[in-house]
Amino acid sequence: MRILIADDHPLMVDGMCSLLEAHGFEVAGTVGDGQAAVSDALYLEPDLVLMDIRMPVMDGLAATRLIKAHLPEMKVLILTTSAEGEDLFEAIKSGACGYLLKTTRGPDFIEALHGLEQGIPPFSPGLAERLLREFTHLTEKRETDEQESGHEMPAKLTERQVEVLRLVSSGLTYKEVGVKLALSEVTIRYHMNEIMNRLHLENRAQVIAYAGKEGLAP
């Protein structure tokens, strides 16, 4: 497995490189901030990105969303010191395939990577159960809210997402929308991915149909 390491602590990166290479993994590259993680992931196309959360320029969660928007099949594994529930839930919603704490022992970490190669999502002890409980709670709450209101709760889009939605619905390509908004094509793809997630839609055609129904399309 070719692995890109995104972490802003040089000592941590050096240790990770040595550990991975000693167990037969190839380190495709190392970066120290989230923005560089996105650009190197798109350029190098590694099998896996080991992503820290707290990094300069762009945090690891935003970087994960951008990578997954452009390369949905790429695996991103969060490796962090944060055991905060908010970070855990946001990481999975952003598309991360697992969540490991930096307190994980070397042998356990390597075992988790081998498990990932076989399709087993890696989580530090207790985090998978915690994640399942929280998503179950959120699902039950949403269903209760919908029953009480008598209809499905409307999705909320940001002003930027509505702007992107209008332009995409007018027939512009992602690149053309990016030019109009002075944003990169990757960022437009990220916004479209967020729109589809929030509206529970699966593709661009459904998004355009939704925009027409809501009167957002020209």
Secondary structure, DSSP 4 states (H G I P E B T S, - for coil): -EEEEE-S-HHHHHHHHHHHHHTT-EEEEEESSHHHHHHHHHHH--SEEEE-SS-SSS-HHHHHHHHHHH-TTSEEEEEES---HHHHHHHHHTT-SEEEETTS-HHHHHHHHHHHHTT---B-TTHHHHHHHHHHHHHHHHHHHHHHHTSPPPP---HHHHHHHHHHHTT--HHHHHHHHT--HHHHHHHHHHHHHHHT--SHHHHHHHHHHTT---
